[in-house]
Amino acid sequence: MESSLRDESDYFHYATRSQDRRVAQRTQSTFTSYAREECLALTNPTNRAQSCRFSMAECVLGFDHQRLDYLRHAITSFKKGGESQKAS
């Protein structure tokens, strides 16, 4: 995850490389908080809407895999000239 975050931040071009890395870390921190809250809600035993139960660890891993897939897709897009902060 860390190497993907580093790779993604290389395409931000907000100001400095260290600021770009901080943006990536803050984004990841926000995502981690979101995933934790979602997993707490989904694994809550009083949540009757869930037909299948799974563990908190399984839930968090699922969100992490989704996030990593997103990062890889974004990096591939950036490499092909996709949208980034770099002025054209």
Biopython code that builds the backbone (N, CA, C, O; Angstrom):
import numpy as np
from Bio.PDB.StructureBuilder import StructureBuilder

atoms = [
    (1, "MET", "N", (0.830, -1.186, 0.000)),
    (1, "MET", "CA", (0.000, 0.000, 0.000)),
    (1, "MET", "C", (0.879, 1.257, 0.000)),
    (1, "MET", "O", (0.616, 2.210, -0.733)),
    (2, "GLU", "N", (1.924, 1.242, 0.830)),
    (2, "GLU", "CA", (2.784, 2.426, 0.931)),
    (2, "GLU", "C", (3.431, 2.772, -0.410)),
    (2, "GLU", "O", (3.488, 3.941, -0.791)),
    (3, "SER", "N", (3.916, 1.763, -1.121)),
    (3, "SER", "CA", (4.572, 2.054, -2.399)),
    (3, "SER", "C", (3.562, 2.581, -3.419)),
    (3, "SER", "O", (3.899, 3.436, -4.238)),
    (4, "SER", "N", (2.337, 2.083, -3.374)),
    (4, "SER", "CA", (1.298, 2.592, -4.278)),
    (4, "SER", "C", (0.934, 4.032, -3.935)),
    (4, "SER", "O", (0.714, 4.849, -4.829)),
    (5, "LEU", "N", (0.871, 4.341, -2.654)),
    (5, "LEU", "CA", (0.602, 5.724, -2.246)),
    (5, "LEU", "C", (1.720, 6.655, -2.701)),
    (5, "LEU", "O", (1.461, 7.766, -3.163)),
    (6, "ARG", "N", (2.957, 6.199, -2.571)),
    (6, "ARG", "CA", (4.101, 6.984, -3.027)),
    (6, "ARG", "C", (4.028, 7.202, -4.539)),
    (6, "ARG", "O", (4.223, 8.314, -5.028)),
    (7, "ASP", "N", (3.742, 6.119, -5.270)),
    (7, "ASP", "CA", (3.639, 6.236, -6.730)),
    (7, "ASP", "C", (2.521, 7.189, -7.129)),
    (7, "ASP", "O", (2.692, 8.011, -8.029)),
    (8, "GLU", "N", (1.383, 7.081, -6.463)),
    (8, "GLU", "CA", (0.254, 7.958, -6.785)),
    (8, "GLU", "C", (0.623, 9.415, -6.528)),
    (8, "GLU", "O", (0.317, 10.289, -7.339)),
    (9, "SER", "N", (1.276, 9.675, -5.408)),
    (9, "SER", "CA", (1.590, 11.058, -5.044)),
    (9, "SER", "C", (2.564, 11.708, -6.030)),
    (9, "SER", "O", (2.613, 12.934, -6.132)),
    (10, "ASP", "N", (3.333, 10.903, -6.749)),
    (10, "ASP", "CA", (4.250, 11.455, -7.745)),
    (10, "ASP", "C", (3.511, 12.182, -8.862)),
    (10, "ASP", "O", (4.116, 12.986, -9.571)),
    (11, "TYR", "N", (2.236, 11.921, -9.033)),
    (11, "TYR", "CA", (1.448, 12.539, -10.097)),
    (11, "TYR", "C", (0.589, 13.710, -9.614)),
    (11, "TYR", "O", (-0.121, 14.320, -10.413)),
    (12, "PHE", "N", (0.644, 14.028, -8.326)),
    (12, "PHE", "CA", (-0.217, 15.095, -7.808)),
    (12, "PHE", "C", (0.243, 16.479, -8.259)),
    (12, "PHE", "O", (-0.556, 17.254, -8.786)),
    (13, "HIS", "N", (1.510, 16.794, -8.061)),
    (13, "HIS", "CA", (2.078, 18.075, -8.472)),
    (13, "HIS", "C", (1.360, 19.276, -7.862)),
    (13, "HIS", "O", (1.139, 20.278, -8.543)),
    (14, "TYR", "N", (0.995, 19.183, -6.589)),
    (14, "TYR", "CA", (0.377, 20.334, -5.918)),
    (14, "TYR", "C", (1.423, 21.405, -5.654)),
    (14, "TYR", "O", (1.245, 22.557, -6.051)),
    (15, "ALA", "N", (2.490, 21.044, -5.000)),
    (15, "ALA", "CA", (3.542, 22.011, -4.681)),
    (15, "ALA", "C", (4.882, 21.275, -4.637)),
    (15, "ALA", "O", (5.622, 21.256, -5.620)),
    (16, "THR", "N", (5.179, 20.681, -3.507)),
    (16, "THR", "CA", (6.430, 19.940, -3.379)),
    (16, "THR", "C", (6.127, 18.452, -3.243)),
    (16, "THR", "O", (5.002, 18.054, -2.941)),
    (17, "ARG", "N", (7.136, 17.658, -3.467)),
    (17, "ARG", "CA", (6.959, 16.210, -3.363)),
    (17, "ARG", "C", (6.514, 15.808, -1.951)),
    (17, "ARG", "O", (5.665, 14.930, -1.795)),
    (18, "SER", "N", (7.086, 16.450, -0.924)),
    (18, "SER", "CA", (6.701, 16.110, 0.455)),
    (18, "SER", "C", (5.246, 16.496, 0.724)),
    (18, "SER", "O", (4.540, 15.787, 1.442)),
    (19, "GLN", "N", (4.797, 17.606, 0.156)),
    (19, "GLN", "CA", (3.389, 17.977, 0.318)),
    (19, "GLN", "C", (2.480, 16.999, -0.412)),
    (19, "GLN", "O", (1.411, 16.645, 0.085)),
    (20, "ASP", "N", (2.906, 16.567, -1.580)),
    (20, "ASP", "CA", (2.123, 15.575, -2.323)),
    (20, "ASP", "C", (2.004, 14.277, -1.531)),
    (20, "ASP", "O", (0.940, 13.657, -1.512)),
    (21, "ARG", "N", (3.078, 13.867, -0.883)),
    (21, "ARG", "CA", (3.045, 12.641, -0.076)),
    (21, "ARG", "C", (2.119, 12.808, 1.123)),
    (21, "ARG", "O", (1.413, 11.876, 1.507)),
    (22, "ARG", "N", (2.127, 14.011, 1.717)),
    (22, "ARG", "CA", (1.220, 14.261, 2.851)),
    (22, "ARG", "C", (-0.232, 14.195, 2.401)),
    (22, "ARG", "O", (-1.081, 13.685, 3.132)),
    (23, "VAL", "N", (-0.531, 14.704, 1.208)),
    (23, "VAL", "CA", (-1.891, 14.619, 0.666)),
    (23, "VAL", "C", (-2.293, 13.157, 0.523)),
    (23, "VAL", "O", (-3.400, 12.775, 0.903)),
    (24, "ALA", "N", (-1.402, 12.342, -0.021)),
    (24, "ALA", "CA", (-1.693, 10.911, -0.185)),
    (24, "ALA", "C", (-1.909, 10.247, 1.170)),
    (24, "ALA", "O", (-2.819, 9.432, 1.317)),
    (25, "GLN", "N", (-1.086, 10.583, 2.160)),
    (25, "GLN", "CA", (-1.232, 9.990, 3.487)),
    (25, "GLN", "C", (-2.535, 10.423, 4.160)),
    (25, "GLN", "O", (-3.199, 9.612, 4.805)),
    (26, "ARG", "N", (-2.900, 11.690, 4.015)),
    (26, "ARG", "CA", (-4.171, 12.159, 4.601)),
    (26, "ARG", "C", (-5.358, 11.473, 3.931)),
    (26, "ARG", "O", (-6.324, 11.097, 4.594)),
    (27, "THR", "N", (-5.276, 11.315, 2.623)),
    (27, "THR", "CA", (-6.341, 10.624, 1.898)),
    (27, "THR", "C", (-6.462, 9.190, 2.380)),
    (27, "THR", "O", (-7.568, 8.693, 2.594)),
    (28, "GLN", "N", (-5.324, 8.522, 2.551)),
    (28, "GLN", "CA", (-5.348, 7.146, 3.036)),
    (28, "GLN", "C", (-5.889, 7.074, 4.454)),
    (28, "GLN", "O", (-6.631, 6.149, 4.785)),
    (29, "SER", "N", (-5.530, 8.028, 5.291)),
    (29, "SER", "CA", (-6.018, 8.065, 6.666)),
    (29, "SER", "C", (-7.538, 8.239, 6.698)),
    (29, "SER", "O", (-8.228, 7.599, 7.492)),
    (30, "THR", "N", (-8.043, 9.102, 5.837)),
    (30, "THR", "CA", (-9.493, 9.306, 5.737)),
    (30, "THR", "C", (-10.177, 8.029, 5.272)),
    (30, "THR", "O", (-11.212, 7.638, 5.812)),
    (31, "PHE", "N", (-9.595, 7.382, 4.267)),
    (31, "PHE", "CA", (-10.161, 6.127, 3.771)),
    (31, "PHE", "C", (-10.165, 5.058, 4.863)),
    (31, "PHE", "O", (-11.143, 4.325, 5.013)),
    (32, "THR", "N", (-9.074, 4.967, 5.624)),
    (32, "THR", "CA", (-8.975, 3.975, 6.696)),
    (32, "THR", "C", (-10.055, 4.206, 7.741)),
    (32, "THR", "O", (-10.670, 3.253, 8.220)),
    (33, "SER", "N", (-10.288, 5.457, 8.094)),
    (33, "SER", "CA", (-11.352, 5.781, 9.061)),
    (33, "SER", "C", (-12.719, 5.387, 8.516)),
    (33, "SER", "O", (-13.541, 4.808, 9.226)),
    (34, "TYR", "N", (-12.952, 5.710, 7.240)),
    (34, "TYR", "CA", (-14.215, 5.346, 6.595)),
    (34, "TYR", "C", (-14.408, 3.830, 6.599)),
    (34, "TYR", "O", (-15.476, 3.340, 6.964)),
    (35, "ALA", "N", (-13.378, 3.090, 6.195)),
    (35, "ALA", "CA", (-13.473, 1.629, 6.126)),
    (35, "ALA", "C", (-13.753, 1.046, 7.506)),
    (35, "ALA", "O", (-14.561, 0.128, 7.643)),
    (36, "ARG", "N", (-13.097, 1.571, 8.514)),
    (36, "ARG", "CA", (-13.305, 1.079, 9.881)),
    (36, "ARG", "C", (-14.753, 1.292, 10.320)),
    (36, "ARG", "O", (-15.377, 0.386, 10.872)),
    (37, "GLU", "N", (-15.281, 2.485, 10.076)),
    (37, "GLU", "CA", (-16.664, 2.777, 10.464)),
    (37, "GLU", "C", (-17.660, 1.902, 9.695)),
    (37, "GLU", "O", (-18.629, 1.402, 10.266)),
    (38, "GLU", "N", (-17.411, 1.728, 8.411)),
    (38, "GLU", "CA", (-18.282, 0.863, 7.608)),
    (38, "GLU", "C", (-18.248, -0.563, 8.123)),
    (38, "GLU", "O", (-19.289, -1.210, 8.243)),
    (39, "CYS", "N", (-17.059, -1.052, 8.425)),
    (39, "CYS", "CA", (-16.920, -2.425, 8.902)),
    (39, "CYS", "C", (-17.550, -2.599, 10.283)),
    (39, "CYS", "O", (-18.144, -3.638, 10.572)),
    (40, "LEU", "N", (-17.419, -1.589, 11.127)),
    (40, "LEU", "CA", (-18.083, -1.667, 12.426)),
    (40, "LEU", "C", (-19.593, -1.789, 12.249)),
    (40, "LEU", "O", (-20.249, -2.572, 12.937)),
    (41, "ALA", "N", (-20.132, -1.010, 11.325)),
    (41, "ALA", "CA", (-21.575, -1.069, 11.071)),
    (41, "ALA", "C", (-21.973, -2.404, 10.447)),
    (41, "ALA", "O", (-22.980, -3.000, 10.830)),
    (42, "LEU", "N", (-21.177, -2.870, 9.485)),
    (42, "LEU", "CA", (-21.518, -4.113, 8.785)),
    (42, "LEU", "C", (-21.376, -5.354, 9.662)),
    (42, "LEU", "O", (-22.107, -6.329, 9.485)),
    (43, "THR", "N", (-20.448, -5.319, 10.595)),
    (43, "THR", "CA", (-20.231, -6.494, 11.433)),
    (43, "THR", "C", (-20.969, -6.408, 12.761)),
    (43, "THR", "O", (-20.842, -7.293, 13.607)),
    (44, "ASN", "N", (-21.736, -5.345, 12.942)),
    (44, "ASN", "CA", (-22.518, -5.177, 14.164)),
    (44, "ASN", "C", (-23.573, -6.278, 14.234)),
    (44, "ASN", "O", (-24.364, -6.428, 13.302)),
    (45, "PRO", "N", (-23.600, -7.043, 15.309)),
    (45, "PRO", "CA", (-24.563, -8.155, 15.397)),
    (45, "PRO", "C", (-26.023, -7.699, 15.399)),
    (45, "PRO", "O", (-26.914, -8.511, 15.146)),
    (46, "THR", "N", (-26.286, -6.439, 15.675)),
    (46, "THR", "CA", (-27.670, -5.957, 15.659)),
    (46, "THR", "C", (-28.098, -5.487, 14.277)),
    (46, "THR", "O", (-29.245, -5.080, 14.092)),
    (47, "ASN", "N", (-27.196, -5.536, 13.308)),
    (47, "ASN", "CA", (-27.519, -5.135, 11.945)),
    (47, "ASN", "C", (-28.254, -6.276, 11.252)),
    (47, "ASN", "O", (-27.630, -7.169, 10.680)),
    (48, "ARG", "N", (-29.536, -6.244, 11.305)),
    (48, "ARG", "CA", (-30.372, -7.325, 10.764)),
    (48, "ARG", "C", (-30.400, -7.337, 9.231)),
    (48, "ARG", "O", (-30.782, -8.339, 8.627)),
    (49, "ALA", "N", (-30.005, -6.249, 8.612)),
    (49, "ALA", "CA", (-30.039, -6.174, 7.150)),
    (49, "ALA", "C", (-28.982, -7.063, 6.503)),
    (49, "ALA", "O", (-29.120, -7.438, 5.338)),
    (50, "GLN", "N", (-27.953, -7.394, 7.229)),
    (50, "GLN", "CA", (-26.899, -8.241, 6.686)),
    (50, "GLN", "C", (-27.322, -9.706, 6.752)),
    (50, "GLN", "O", (-27.570, -10.250, 7.828)),
    (51, "SER", "N", (-27.397, -10.323, 5.589)),
    (51, "SER", "CA", (-27.798, -11.731, 5.576)),
    (51, "SER", "C", (-26.604, -12.646, 5.870)),
    (51, "SER", "O", (-26.782, -13.724, 6.438)),
    (52, "CYS", "N", (-25.414, -12.238, 5.498)),
    (52, "CYS", "CA", (-24.239, -13.066, 5.803)),
    (52, "CYS", "C", (-23.330, -12.294, 6.738)),
    (52, "CYS", "O", (-23.097, -11.098, 6.558)),
    (53, "ARG", "N", (-22.844, -12.962, 7.691)),
    (53, "ARG", "CA", (-21.950, -12.353, 8.671)),
    (53, "ARG", "C", (-20.497, -12.627, 8.289)),
    (53, "ARG", "O", (-20.174, -13.700, 7.781)),
    (54, "PHE", "N", (-19.663, -11.692, 8.526)),
    (54, "PHE", "CA", (-18.240, -11.884, 8.316)),
    (54, "PHE", "C", (-17.500, -11.104, 9.385)),
    (54, "PHE", "O", (-18.083, -10.258, 10.062)),
    (55, "SER", "N", (-16.236, -11.383, 9.533)),
    (55, "SER", "CA", (-15.463, -10.774, 10.614)),
    (55, "SER", "C", (-15.011, -9.366, 10.246)),
    (55, "SER", "O", (-14.997, -8.975, 9.079)),
    (56, "MET", "N", (-14.651, -8.637, 11.262)),
    (56, "MET", "CA", (-14.110, -7.290, 11.071)),
    (56, "MET", "C", (-12.861, -7.358, 10.205)),
    (56, "MET", "O", (-12.684, -6.530, 9.310)),
    (57, "ALA", "N", (-11.996, -8.329, 10.457)),
    (57, "ALA", "CA", (-10.759, -8.454, 9.673)),
    (57, "ALA", "C", (-11.060, -8.694, 8.198)),
    (57, "ALA", "O", (-10.422, -8.094, 7.332)),
    (58, "GLU", "N", (-12.023, -9.562, 7.903)),
    (58, "GLU", "CA", (-12.397, -9.826, 6.514)),
    (58, "GLU", "C", (-12.924, -8.557, 5.853)),
    (58, "GLU", "O", (-12.626, -8.278, 4.692)),
    (59, "CYS", "N", (-13.693, -7.811, 6.591)),
    (59, "CYS", "CA", (-14.265, -6.574, 6.066)),
    (59, "CYS", "C", (-13.165, -5.565, 5.751)),
    (59, "CYS", "O", (-13.133, -5.001, 4.657)),
    (60, "VAL", "N", (-12.268, -5.336, 6.702)),
    (60, "VAL", "CA", (-11.190, -4.373, 6.497)),
    (60, "VAL", "C", (-10.301, -4.801, 5.342)),
    (60, "VAL", "O", (-9.899, -3.968, 4.530)),
    (61, "LEU", "N", (-9.988, -6.086, 5.257)),
    (61, "LEU", "CA", (-9.176, -6.575, 4.136)),
    (61, "LEU", "C", (-9.871, -6.330, 2.799)),
    (61, "LEU", "O", (-9.225, -5.973, 1.813)),
    (62, "GLY", "N", (-11.170, -6.519, 2.770)),
    (62, "GLY", "CA", (-11.925, -6.259, 1.543)),
    (62, "GLY", "C", (-11.818, -4.805, 1.110)),
    (62, "GLY", "O", (-11.590, -4.520, -0.066)),
    (63, "PHE", "N", (-11.980, -3.888, 2.052)),
    (63, "PHE", "CA", (-11.843, -2.466, 1.738)),
    (63, "PHE", "C", (-10.419, -2.139, 1.309)),
    (63, "PHE", "O", (-10.219, -1.370, 0.368)),
    (64, "ASP", "N", (-9.429, -2.712, 1.983)),
    (64, "ASP", "CA", (-8.036, -2.461, 1.620)),
    (64, "ASP", "C", (-7.748, -2.951, 0.203)),
    (64, "ASP", "O", (-7.053, -2.274, -0.554)),
    (65, "HIS", "N", (-8.269, -4.105, -0.158)),
    (65, "HIS", "CA", (-8.064, -4.612, -1.522)),
    (65, "HIS", "C", (-8.716, -3.693, -2.547)),
    (65, "HIS", "O", (-8.145, -3.439, -3.607)),
    (66, "GLN", "N", (-9.909, -3.194, -2.235)),
    (66, "GLN", "CA", (-10.575, -2.262, -3.146)),
    (66, "GLN", "C", (-9.748, -0.991, -3.314)),
    (66, "GLN", "O", (-9.596, -0.484, -4.426)),
    (67, "ARG", "N", (-9.219, -0.481, -2.212)),
    (67, "ARG", "CA", (-8.412, 0.744, -2.247)),
    (67, "ARG", "C", (-7.139, 0.516, -3.059)),
    (67, "ARG", "O", (-6.756, 1.362, -3.866)),
    (68, "LEU", "N", (-6.489, -0.612, -2.849)),
    (68, "LEU", "CA", (-5.269, -0.912, -3.591)),
    (68, "LEU", "C", (-5.558, -1.058, -5.088)),
    (68, "LEU", "O", (-4.778, -0.590, -5.917)),
    (69, "ASP", "N", (-6.663, -1.699, -5.433)),
    (69, "ASP", "CA", (-7.055, -1.806, -6.842)),
    (69, "ASP", "C", (-7.289, -0.421, -7.436)),
    (69, "ASP", "O", (-6.881, -0.147, -8.565)),
    (70, "TYR", "N", (-7.951, 0.458, -6.668)),
    (70, "TYR", "CA", (-8.195, 1.815, -7.137)),
    (70, "TYR", "C", (-6.869, 2.542, -7.377)),
    (70, "TYR", "O", (-6.686, 3.179, -8.415)),
    (71, "LEU", "N", (-5.943, 2.445, -6.412)),
    (71, "LEU", "CA", (-4.651, 3.109, -6.561)),
    (71, "LEU", "C", (-3.916, 2.612, -7.795)),
    (71, "LEU", "O", (-3.370, 3.409, -8.557)),
    (72, "ARG", "N", (-3.901, 1.311, -7.994)),
    (72, "ARG", "CA", (-3.211, 0.741, -9.167)),
    (72, "ARG", "C", (-3.837, 1.237, -10.467)),
    (72, "ARG", "O", (-3.130, 1.554, -11.424)),
    (73, "HIS", "N", (-5.164, 1.301, -10.494)),
    (73, "HIS", "CA", (-5.862, 1.790, -11.688)),
    (73, "HIS", "C", (-5.526, 3.269, -11.921)),
    (73, "HIS", "O", (-5.265, 3.670, -13.055)),
    (74, "ALA", "N", (-5.531, 4.073, -10.868)),
    (74, "ALA", "CA", (-5.222, 5.501, -10.994)),
    (74, "ALA", "C", (-3.798, 5.699, -11.490)),
    (74, "ALA", "O", (-3.563, 6.526, -12.372)),
    (75, "ILE", "N", (-2.848, 4.959, -10.942)),
    (75, "ILE", "CA", (-1.444, 5.085, -11.353)),
    (75, "ILE", "C", (-1.286, 4.716, -12.823)),
    (75, "ILE", "O", (-0.585, 5.402, -13.567)),
    (76, "THR", "N", (-1.933, 3.639, -13.239)),
    (76, "THR", "CA", (-1.885, 3.236, -14.648)),
    (76, "THR", "C", (-2.450, 4.335, -15.540)),
    (76, "THR", "O", (-1.890, 4.640, -16.593)),
    (77, "SER", "N", (-3.557, 4.924, -15.115)),
    (77, "SER", "CA", (-4.163, 6.015, -15.872)),
    (77, "SER", "C", (-3.234, 7.220, -15.948)),
    (77, "SER", "O", (-3.092, 7.821, -17.013)),
    (78, "PHE", "N", (-2.598, 7.581, -14.833)),
    (78, "PHE", "CA", (-1.670, 8.704, -14.821)),
    (78, "PHE", "C", (-0.502, 8.456, -15.768)),
    (78, "PHE", "O", (-0.077, 9.360, -16.488)),
    (79, "LYS", "N", (0.016, 7.230, -15.767)),
    (79, "LYS", "CA", (1.143, 6.882, -16.617)),
    (79, "LYS", "C", (0.788, 7.014, -18.098)),
    (79, "LYS", "O", (1.647, 7.308, -18.929)),
    (80, "LYS", "N", (-0.476, 6.794, -18.411)),
    (80, "LYS", "CA", (-0.937, 6.884, -19.797)),
    (80, "LYS", "C", (-1.388, 8.298, -20.152)),
    (80, "LYS", "O", (-1.981, 8.521, -21.207)),
    (81, "GLY", "N", (-1.104, 9.253, -19.264)),
    (81, "GLY", "CA", (-1.460, 10.634, -19.551)),
    (81, "GLY", "C", (-2.816, 11.038, -19.029)),
    (81, "GLY", "O", (-3.347, 12.082, -19.409)),
    (82, "GLY", "N", (-3.387, 10.213, -18.155)),
    (82, "GLY", "CA", (-4.686, 10.533, -17.586)),
    (82, "GLY", "C", (-4.623, 11.738, -16.679)),
    (82, "GLY", "O", (-3.565, 12.337, -16.488)),
    (83, "GLU", "N", (-5.736, 12.078, -16.136)),
    (83, "GLU", "CA", (-5.876, 13.279, -15.316)),
    (83, "GLU", "C", (-4.962, 13.253, -14.100)),
    (83, "GLU", "O", (-4.975, 12.305, -13.314)),
    (84, "SER", "N", (-4.182, 14.295, -13.962)),
    (84, "SER", "CA", (-3.373, 14.518, -12.760)),
    (84, "SER", "C", (-3.304, 16.021, -12.570)),
    (84, "SER", "O", (-3.905, 16.769, -13.341)),
    (85, "GLN", "N", (-2.588, 16.469, -11.566)),
    (85, "GLN", "CA", (-2.513, 17.891, -11.287)),
    (85, "GLN", "C", (-1.495, 18.626, -12.171)),
    (85, "GLN", "O", (-1.431, 19.855, -12.150)),
    (86, "LYS", "N", (-0.711, 17.886, -12.939)),
    (86, "LYS", "CA", (0.316, 18.500, -13.765)),
    (86, "LYS", "C", (-0.327, 19.307, -14.885)),
    (86, "LYS", "O", (-1.186, 18.803, -15.610)),
    (87, "ALA", "N", (0.084, 20.536, -15.020)),
    (87, "ALA", "CA", (-0.465, 21.403, -16.079)),
    (87, "ALA", "C", (-0.028, 20.873, -17.432)),
    (87, "ALA", "O", (1.103, 20.420, -17.608)),
    (88, "SER", "N", (-0.951, 20.939, -18.385)),
    (88, "SER", "CA", (-0.596, 20.454, -19.728)),
    (88, "SER", "C", (-0.137, 21.557, -20.625)),
    (88, "SER", "O", (0.196, 21.312, -21.784)),
]
sb = StructureBuilder()
sb.init_structure("model")
sb.init_model(0)
sb.init_chain("A")
sb.init_seg("    ")
for serial, (resi, resn, name, xyz) in enumerate(atoms, 1):
    if name == "N":
        sb.init_residue(resn, " ", resi, " ")
    sb.init_atom(name, np.array(xyz, "f"), 0.0, 1.0, " ", f" {name:<3s}", serial, name[0])
structure = sb.get_structure()
